[in-house]
Amino acid sequence: LYAYLRPSAPEILYIGKSDGCTVRERWRNKQAFWRDLEVERGIFRHRVIVADIEMPAEFRMTRQLLADVESLLIHRLKPWGNIQC
């Protein structure tokens, strides 16, 4: 999981997952998001944070579980850039 944050404030702008690709590849495929962020919010810089989910040994991470965790975080935090959830 990763998130884009405002450069100087604690606002989370977007939460995503990089399942099958890198965070950098996901960053490159968000041209519409970056354009909207600049036009609608006047934000031209950002910070990136990346999280790794630790699981007990008896559980395993699945794509569905990762998607569920991402969706729950988006639902709870309601980042500006997450419009599909």
Phi, psi and omega in degrees: 000151178213164177215148171258134181236157172302150184293329186232002180234157184278031180272127174275123183267330185199141173239135179213175176233149179242074181267109179091001176210179181265164176298322178297317178298319177297319180301317182292334184267023183240039184302317180296320178298312181296320178297312180297321179299319179289313185288311186277328185246348181068028181256123184245356178223162180203169172244155177238134171237146182234137181239148175242131181270123177268132182242144172301153185303329183279356178247159175228147179283129176242165177298321180294318178296317177299316178297321179294318179297315178301312181298319179296318177296317179297315180298318183286317187266337179050059178298147183305319188274352180268100184256346183277331181267000000 
